[in-house]
Amino acid sequence: MARPDLSGRRFDAVVFDLYGTLVPEFPRAEFFAAVDAAARVLGADPEAFREAWLDTAIERQTGAYEDGMPGNVRAVCRAIGLDDPPDDLVHLALAPRSELYRRWFHPRPGAADTLRTARERGYPVGLISMCAPDTPPMWRALELAPLVDVAVFSSESGLRKPDAAIYLRCCEGLGVDADRILYCGDGSYGELSGAERVGMAAVEIRDPDVDVATQLRPEAEEWSGPWVGDLRELLAWLPGRAPAADDP
């Protein structure tokens, strides 16, 4: 496969997306099956519950619910005219979602090797994720977490892709200017164009073994820029460097 042209740029850090990049994206059918299962547990109309679930996406992704996912479930119930369910019923409603995460929240092939090698070559590593509030604790328990220096989650920061602020928050944490950062993601939420607008060099991960038509991939963009089929291919643009004295 031909290497993407990054016009001879040199980088001082690398930043990754999470879902669809370092861990697999959820299959769309399985994701919505978990939403529909929650509706059945709660005695809700599945179509109305699913619509309200989608309507609360921004609040879910930006940490608007004080008690996280249980608060989101109660907000959806109120939106469709149901009383607030008791805690035990909320727990049962979220169980299919928890099982979905247990099946899919694991490193993609090449993820650990890529992160580890980038750090060994002297590059600080960042993560920027659009996610619900149940993701950050799962990430921190994942074996990849110690290989990332700075992680910015939308549900903790209140920032969203492709807004510039979420990228700049990560740049600030890494102590590296945006135009010295290589960014890799699957293209959800217009993230690649967003990364480019702040000055990063953006590369899409486009795994030929993954049928993206079956994946969740919210607000995916049509990307005509550089791409790789395997995360390890990024290492071609990350040769060994001597860390600066103020690197993380």
Disulfide bonds with the S-S distance in Angstrom:
none
